[in-house]
Amino acid sequence: MPQEINYDRLFLSLTGDRLDIGPLIGIFFRCDRPNRDRADYGPQEGAAGRGRVGRPGVGTGWGMSIAGVILAAGTSSRMGSTNKLLLRYKNHTVVEEVLEQLSNSQVDDILIITGFESERVEELLAGRLSGRMSFVFNSNYHLGRAESIKSAIRQLKEEAEAALFMVADKPGVSSNLINGAIDRYRKDRPAILYVETPAGRGHPIIFSKALFDDLLALKGDSVGDELVRKYENDVVRLKDQMPQIDIDSKADYRQLLNKEAGKDT
């Protein structure tokens, strides 16, 4: 039978000349606590030698810091002379919409990785920055997306327990979907979580801090497939039926605008 709480003693412990924490400890340990077993495992070998990634037990997400990263350094090479991030979408631009959706989500901090035309992108977004947002310039943006990922990880390595990545040319990814991915990640604590759309892997994609060293070793543009294969037994795929339009061409942009207007593409 649960012990009865003496509220008079509890009040005195908080207001008296010295703090008696005994009543507080008693209440704390009588509360329901999350089962920490899911996050406390160590490395376990799986099929083909690919095991689960051991991570510190942090319960079901209490105090877990998840940083959001927007990869906005690319050259828009397939769009000719147009910087696709600065194209109009809704009542602002493509990159502003991505930042708005991410800032309305549960991520703790936001890094915006710039590179190509960084001055234009940063000037555009500067008025939207809050205390939890900052820019990181990637001087090696011409070497591929991996360089932007590494720029982010170098900033986050000690602070964040997971990193959630978005690309700046997918403005259709909503804050609700981002929050759904965060909730599922905090529940299951996988090495990798990504959204799976009818067309394949989409965004956001979340990497555990245990994989930060792997991310720092990446090269080029095809960065997701390699780690998904390596940690295939510790990957969560969050299914979503909404297609995600990645603006790689003028046709993609027209499709995005038609979708927003409710027209058939």
Secondary structure, DSSP 8 states (H G I E B T S, - for coil): ------HHHHHHHHHSSS---HHHHHHHHHS-----GGG----B--GGG--B------TTSTT--EEEEEEE----GGGTT--GGGSEETTEEHHHHHHHHHHTSS-S-EEEEE-TTHHHHHHHHGGG--TTEEEEE-TTGGG-HHHHHHHHHHHHTTT-SEEEEEETT-TT--HHHHHHHHHHHHHH--SEEEEEETTEEEEEEEEEGGGHHHHHT--SS--HHHHHHHTGGGEEEEE--S------SHHHHHHHHHHHHT---
